[in-house]
Amino acid sequence: MPHWWEFFTASKFVIGCPNSGGVPDRATLVRMRPQPLICVTDVEASSRWYQRLLGLKGAHGGKAYEQLIRDGELILQLHDFAVEHHHGAIGNKDDTPYGNGVLLWFEVEDFDAIAARAAEMNADIVLPRHRNPPDDPNGGPNHWELWLRDPDGYTIVVASRYGTADGSWRPEGNPFMHKG
């Protein structure tokens, strides 16, 4: 019987039919993608910051709302605190720090290039480039991480793929390890 993570890909999640023991067949596959949205104080400035750091492109544009994409996939949405649209206010600009308890985590193929851009941008670094785990070559994700803050103070984590740090350990049977 296949493991559930064999149905996981980089930007697509599939959900199995509960009546099939959790293992979906082709007829029960459902595509699901996270589409995080954060409230920001300046949509256009935040859009430029994320585009430069992560190599994203704006797909909507404007002062009230932006969609940031990469390779045709929606990665992040930005929404102005002050704009209510049809749904009312999404966040309270006065309730700081923004994103308390939330990390915006991006697994990337071009980790070193993004880390270099963060340095060029003089980004606010929370934790500099480090291996996770720091000292155990036989466990953990064995990848690189860089923690920083965006212009509104949200904590951003940029991480290389599992198994790509300098250790020899590679996860086996790990649902978050990409194949290929």
C-alpha positions in Angstrom: 0.0 0.0 0.0 1.5 3.4 -0.9 2.3 5.9 1.8 0.3 9.1 2.0 3.3 11.2 1.2 3.8 9.5 -2.2 0.9 11.7 -3.2 2.6 14.9 -2.2 4.4 17.2 -4.6 6.0 20.6 -4.1 2.9 22.7 -4.6 0.1 20.2 -4.7 -1.5 18.3 -1.9 -3.9 15.5 -2.4 -6.5 14.3 0.0 -7.6 10.6 0.1 -11.1 9.5 0.3 -11.8 8.5 4.0 -13.6 5.4 2.8 -10.5 4.1 1.0 -8.3 3.8 4.0 -6.8 7.2 3.4 -5.2 6.1 0.1 -6.7 8.0 -2.8 -7.4 6.5 -6.1 -7.3 8.7 -9.2 -11.0 9.4 -8.9 -10.7 10.8 -5.4 -7.7 13.1 -5.8 -8.3 16.7 -4.9 -5.8 19.5 -5.6 -5.1 21.8 -2.7 -2.5 24.6 -2.5 -1.8 26.9 0.3 -2.4 30.6 -0.7 -1.3 32.6 2.4 -2.5 36.2 2.6 -0.9 38.7 5.0 -1.9 42.3 5.8 0.7 44.9 5.2 1.1 48.6 5.6 2.2 49.3 2.0 1.2 46.7 -0.6 3.4 48.1 -3.3 6.6 48.4 -1.2 6.0 44.9 0.3 5.4 43.5 -3.2 8.8 45.0 -4.4 10.5 43.5 -1.4 9.2 40.0 -1.9 9.7 40.1 -5.6 13.4 41.1 -5.2 14.1 38.6 -2.3 12.3 35.6 -3.6 12.3 36.2 -7.4 8.5 36.5 -7.5 6.4 38.4 -10.0 3.3 40.6 -9.3 0.2 39.2 -11.0 -2.4 41.7 -9.8 -0.8 45.0 -8.7 -2.2 47.9 -6.9 -2.2 49.7 -3.6 -4.9 47.6 -2.0 -4.0 44.0 -3.0 -1.3 42.0 -4.7 -0.8 38.4 -5.8 2.8 37.2 -6.0 3.6 34.3 -8.3 6.5 32.1 -9.3 6.4 29.7 -12.3 2.7 30.3 -12.6 1.9 29.3 -9.0 0.4 31.8 -6.5 2.9 32.0 -3.6 1.8 34.9 -1.5 -1.0 37.4 -1.3 -0.6 40.9 0.2 -3.6 43.0 1.4 -3.6 46.5 2.8 -4.8 46.7 6.4 -7.0 49.7 5.7 -8.9 48.2 2.7 -12.1 46.4 3.6 -13.4 45.3 0.2 -16.5 43.1 0.4 -15.3 41.2 3.4 -14.5 43.9 6.0 -11.2 44.5 7.7 -8.9 41.5 7.7 -6.4 42.7 10.3 -5.9 45.5 12.8 -2.9 47.7 11.9 -2.5 48.7 15.6 -2.2 45.1 16.8 1.5 44.5 16.7 3.8 42.6 16.3 2.3 41.4 13.0 2.3 37.6 12.5 3.0 36.8 16.2 3.4 33.1 16.3 3.4 32.7 12.5 6.4 31.9 10.2 6.1 32.4 6.5 8.3 29.5 5.4 9.5 29.2 1.8 11.4 26.1 0.6 13.5 27.2 -2.4 15.8 25.7 -5.0 18.0 28.8 -5.1 18.8 29.2 -1.4 22.3 30.7 -1.9 21.1 33.3 -4.4 18.2 34.4 -2.1 20.6 34.6 0.9 22.9 36.8 -1.2 19.9 39.0 -2.2 18.9 39.3 1.5 22.4 40.6 2.2 22.3 43.1 -0.7 18.9 44.3 0.5 20.3 44.8 4.1 17.3 42.7 5.2 16.7 42.5 9.0 18.2 39.1 9.8 16.7 37.2 12.7 18.9 34.0 12.4 21.7 34.0 9.9 22.3 31.1 7.4 22.6 28.0 9.5 22.2 24.2 9.1 19.2 22.6 10.7 20.0 20.6 12.8 23.2 22.5 13.7 25.4 19.7 14.9 23.7 16.3 14.2 24.8 14.8 10.9 22.4 11.8 11.5 19.1 13.5 11.8 16.8 16.4 11.2 16.0 18.0 7.8 19.7 18.5 7.0 19.0 21.7 5.2 20.0 25.4 5.2 17.8 28.1 6.8 17.8 31.9 6.9 15.4 33.7 9.1 14.6 37.4 8.5 11.9 40.0 8.9 10.0 41.6 6.1 9.3 45.4 6.0 6.2 44.9 8.3 8.1 42.7 10.8 6.7 39.3 9.7 9.2 36.5 10.2 10.2 34.9 7.0 12.2 31.7 6.8 13.9 30.7 3.6 15.1 27.1 3.5 16.8 24.8 1.1 15.3 21.4 0.3 15.6 18.6 2.9 18.9 16.8 2.6 20.8 19.6 0.8 23.1 20.9 3.6 26.6 19.7 4.0 25.9 16.6 6.0 25.8 13.1 4.5 22.5 12.2 6.2 19.5 12.1 3.9 15.9 11.5 5.2 14.3 8.2 4.2 10.6 7.8 4.1 10.2 11.4 5.1 6.9 12.9 3.7 8.5 16.3 3.2 11.5 15.0 1.2 11.1 15.7 -2.5 11.9 12.9 -4.9 13.9 13.4 -8.0 
